[in-house]
Amino acid sequence: MNIATQESPFTMVAKTCGCRDKRAVTYSFVDVYHNLCLDKREIILAQVEACERLLRTGTDEDKRTVQKEITELKIALGLMSQ
């Protein structure tokens, strides 16, 4: 029997959702194996990384939403390190 585990190099995937006036970014874990052993800082860093990947492929409307999300996540990281 061959057992293969396939782990993604990414922890999270980000997607935009909502209507034109109210856009939001949602996240989902790629591998459920390691999501229980992540601390808050690692989760926020994974969210920033997922947003940066989404920023490269999104539309102009999505890019504004994602940029705002990245800014808010970096502020949260700054507050955590104080």
C-alpha positions as MATLAB code, in Angstrom:
seq = 'MNIATQESPFTMVAKTCGCRDKRAVTYSFVDVYHNLCLDKREIILAQVEACERLLRTGTDEDKRTVQKEITELKIALGLMSQ';
ca = [
       0.000    0.000    0.000;
       1.330    3.410   -0.951;
       0.431    6.252    1.343;
       1.302    9.713    0.146;
       0.789   12.918    1.980;
       0.531   16.043   -0.014;
       1.222   19.191    1.909;
       0.840   22.538    0.288;
       3.579   25.136    0.721;
       0.819   27.534    1.781;
      -1.072   27.449    5.057;
      -4.059   29.507    3.935;
      -5.944   30.608    0.865;
      -7.638   34.004    0.704;
     -10.725   34.846   -1.355;
     -12.849   37.943   -1.722;
     -16.585   37.833   -1.328;
     -19.530   40.163   -1.031;
     -21.190   42.721   -3.244;
     -19.706   45.922   -4.679;
     -20.359   48.069   -1.626;
     -19.378   45.539    1.021;
     -16.359   43.449   -0.029;
     -14.535   41.223    2.444;
     -11.641   38.784    2.488;
     -12.249   35.241    3.697;
      -9.649   32.615    4.557;
      -9.522   28.855    4.570;
      -6.809   26.494    5.736;
      -5.226   24.399    2.997;
      -4.039   21.514    5.192;
      -6.127   20.739    8.230;
      -3.302   18.716    9.781;
      -1.362   21.616   11.238;
      -3.992   24.272   11.886;
      -4.298   23.349   15.567;
      -0.650   24.004   16.345;
      -0.464   27.566   14.981;
      -0.362   30.536   17.307;
      -2.050   33.882   16.635;
       1.035   35.464   15.114;
       1.559   32.584   12.673;
      -2.086   32.724   11.629;
      -1.909   36.456   10.924;
       1.342   36.011    8.983;
      -0.331   33.273    6.923;
      -3.254   35.620    6.258;
      -0.879   38.343    5.039;
       0.869   35.839    2.768;
      -2.462   34.639    1.359;
      -3.565   38.224    0.735;
      -0.327   39.020   -1.083;
      -0.905   36.049   -3.399;
      -4.485   37.179   -3.970;
      -3.278   40.700   -4.704;
      -1.333   39.443   -7.728;
      -4.375   37.809   -9.336;
      -7.325   39.952   -8.267;
      -9.289   42.624  -10.093;
      -8.929   46.333   -9.309;
     -11.950   46.199   -7.013;
     -10.494   43.195   -5.192;
      -7.084   44.829   -4.932;
      -8.470   47.764   -2.937;
     -10.170   45.377   -0.524;
      -7.078   43.202   -0.182;
      -4.770   46.196    0.352;
      -7.033   47.383    3.167;
      -7.000   43.896    4.694;
      -3.199   43.698    4.524;
      -2.909   47.062    6.250;
      -5.244   45.955    9.052;
      -3.362   42.671    9.505;
      -0.006   44.444    9.714;
      -1.421   46.837   12.317;
      -2.606   43.816   14.326;
       0.882   42.284   14.077;
       2.406   45.538   15.276;
       0.073   45.638   18.260;
       0.906   42.043   19.154;
       4.634   42.746   19.267;
       4.295   45.653   21.705;
];
